Amino acid sequence: MKSKILNYLKVIVCHPATHYNLITIGILITIGALHNHAHYEMTKDADSYVRQWCRSSAENKKICISYGGNMDY
């Protein structure tokens, strides 16, 4: 009985679909961790980066206004 369970687990662990799922989940976890780390390390919030970019040139200001951003540019 124990041998059948071990063989069944071996088949599951060695199956390519299991490897694909583990790699996919691993990539998603890595992306999420890097994303959260970037937010924790930011000295300014994301909106301030966008506002700074919009204010940097007249062309950027036009682009921001065309997307509906008419705040304080």
Backbone bond lengths (Angstrom), bond angles and torsions (degrees), N, CA, C in turn:
res aa  C-N    CA-C-N  psi(-1)  N-CA   C-N-CA  omega(-1)  CA-C   N-CA-C  phi
1 M - - - 1.453 - - 1.522 110.63 -
2 K 1.338 116.26 -43.43 1.455 120.75 -179.09 1.521 110.39 -64.79
3 S 1.321 117.31 -35.63 1.455 122.24 179.65 1.530 111.45 -65.93
4 K 1.335 116.87 -38.17 1.465 121.03 178.98 1.530 110.45 -65.06
5 I 1.332 116.46 -41.40 1.465 120.68 179.89 1.528 110.09 -64.89
6 L 1.333 116.51 -43.42 1.462 119.96 179.51 1.528 111.46 -65.00
7 N 1.335 116.88 -39.64 1.465 120.00 177.35 1.527 110.83 -64.74
8 Y 1.322 116.63 -40.50 1.464 121.24 178.83 1.533 110.36 -63.20
9 L 1.334 117.33 -44.58 1.455 121.19 178.08 1.525 111.21 -64.19
10 K 1.321 116.99 -37.57 1.462 121.43 178.61 1.525 110.30 -63.11
11 V 1.332 116.35 -42.45 1.468 120.58 178.73 1.528 110.10 -63.00
12 I 1.328 117.61 -42.34 1.467 121.09 -179.78 1.527 110.64 -65.03
13 V 1.322 117.35 -47.57 1.464 121.73 -176.59 1.529 111.27 -66.05
14 C 1.301 118.02 -34.08 1.463 121.49 -177.22 1.531 113.77 -87.46
15 H 1.305 117.82 -5.08 1.460 120.75 -177.60 1.532 110.39 -73.28
16 P 1.332 118.44 138.12 1.464 121.83 -179.16 1.537 113.86 -60.86
17 A 1.320 117.48 -31.83 1.457 119.94 178.97 1.528 110.88 -64.24
18 T 1.314 116.70 -36.17 1.465 120.44 177.01 1.519 109.98 -65.44
19 H 1.312 117.39 -42.62 1.466 121.15 178.62 1.521 110.19 -62.78
20 Y 1.333 117.03 -44.22 1.462 121.46 179.11 1.525 111.10 -59.44
21 N 1.323 116.48 -46.16 1.469 120.40 -179.91 1.525 111.46 -63.39
22 L 1.313 117.58 -42.73 1.466 120.64 179.65 1.527 111.47 -65.06
23 I 1.327 116.55 -41.33 1.467 119.94 178.74 1.524 110.39 -65.68
24 T 1.331 117.45 -44.39 1.464 121.32 -179.84 1.513 110.97 -61.47
25 I 1.310 117.28 -48.12 1.469 120.97 179.62 1.527 109.99 -64.20
26 G 1.326 117.56 -38.72 1.460 120.99 177.91 1.518 112.41 -62.49
27 I 1.332 116.39 -41.46 1.468 120.15 178.13 1.517 110.22 -64.77
28 L 1.324 117.76 -43.58 1.469 120.82 179.59 1.525 111.39 -63.21
29 I 1.311 117.60 -39.94 1.464 121.08 177.90 1.525 110.06 -65.03
30 T 1.334 117.05 -41.50 1.466 121.00 179.15 1.528 111.02 -63.76
31 I 1.320 117.40 -45.26 1.467 120.84 178.51 1.523 110.51 -61.52
32 G 1.323 117.15 -44.02 1.462 120.80 179.16 1.517 112.06 -62.50
33 A 1.321 116.91 -41.69 1.466 120.42 179.81 1.523 111.04 -65.59
34 L 1.340 117.01 -43.27 1.464 119.94 178.25 1.525 111.34 -64.89
35 H 1.316 117.32 -38.96 1.462 122.30 178.46 1.529 110.45 -62.34
36 N 1.311 116.27 -48.25 1.466 119.91 179.14 1.523 111.39 -63.98
37 H 1.324 117.43 -39.77 1.462 121.12 178.33 1.532 110.62 -61.28
38 A 1.334 116.17 -42.09 1.469 119.99 178.94 1.522 110.68 -61.74
39 H 1.332 117.46 -40.01 1.468 119.99 179.25 1.525 111.26 -67.34
40 Y 1.310 117.88 -38.86 1.458 120.40 -179.62 1.525 111.83 -68.60
41 E 1.340 117.26 -30.05 1.461 121.33 -177.35 1.523 113.45 -88.66
42 M 1.335 118.15 -7.34 1.465 120.80 -178.29 1.515 110.47 -68.21
43 T 1.329 116.14 136.28 1.461 119.75 175.94 1.521 110.71 -90.30
44 K 1.329 116.43 -20.90 1.463 121.89 176.23 1.520 107.80 -127.28
45 D 1.323 116.64 156.45 1.459 118.93 177.95 1.531 109.78 -76.29
46 A 1.312 116.46 165.52 1.469 121.61 -174.89 1.520 111.78 -62.54
47 D 1.324 117.94 -35.92 1.457 119.96 179.88 1.523 111.70 -61.87
48 S 1.310 117.99 -34.79 1.460 119.31 179.92 1.524 111.11 -68.43
49 Y 1.338 118.31 -32.36 1.457 120.53 175.45 1.522 110.40 -65.35
50 V 1.321 116.99 -41.65 1.464 121.01 179.40 1.521 110.04 -66.23
51 R 1.318 117.71 -45.10 1.467 120.38 178.62 1.522 111.14 -60.91
52 Q 1.318 116.77 -41.36 1.463 120.85 179.11 1.525 110.10 -62.48
53 W 1.328 117.33 -42.12 1.458 120.39 178.57 1.517 111.04 -65.35
54 C 1.336 117.09 -41.80 1.463 120.78 -179.48 1.526 111.49 -64.92
55 R 1.300 117.60 -33.07 1.467 121.33 -179.28 1.528 112.68 -81.58
56 S 1.317 118.40 -11.25 1.461 120.98 -171.86 1.528 113.70 -70.95
57 S 1.332 118.70 -26.10 1.470 120.04 177.65 1.520 109.80 -155.74
58 A 1.324 114.67 162.44 1.471 120.04 179.32 1.525 110.91 -65.98
59 E 1.330 116.41 -36.99 1.467 119.93 178.88 1.532 110.75 -63.57
60 N 1.333 116.98 -43.27 1.464 120.32 178.05 1.523 110.65 -63.97
61 K 1.322 116.73 -37.16 1.467 120.78 179.21 1.525 110.15 -62.23
62 K 1.342 116.50 -42.26 1.465 120.20 178.35 1.528 110.72 -62.64
63 I 1.328 115.67 -40.91 1.472 119.78 179.65 1.523 110.18 -62.84
64 C 1.322 117.01 -44.23 1.465 120.51 -179.09 1.522 111.07 -64.36
65 I 1.321 116.92 -40.62 1.462 120.26 179.60 1.530 109.99 -67.56
66 S 1.339 117.19 -36.37 1.464 119.56 179.65 1.528 111.97 -65.96
67 Y 1.338 117.48 -25.60 1.465 121.38 176.33 1.526 112.18 -86.16
68 G 1.301 116.82 3.60 1.459 120.16 176.75 1.511 113.76 95.41
69 G 1.313 118.10 6.74 1.458 120.89 179.54 1.511 110.63 -92.19
70 N 1.298 117.69 95.80 1.457 121.57 -179.42 1.520 109.06 -121.32
71 M 1.334 116.58 48.73 1.462 120.40 -175.92 1.521 110.13 -80.45
72 D 1.297 117.35 -96.06 1.463 120.72 -176.42 1.519 111.33 -126.41
73 Y 1.309 117.37 40.83 1.455 120.64 -178.57 1.483 108.34 -79.16
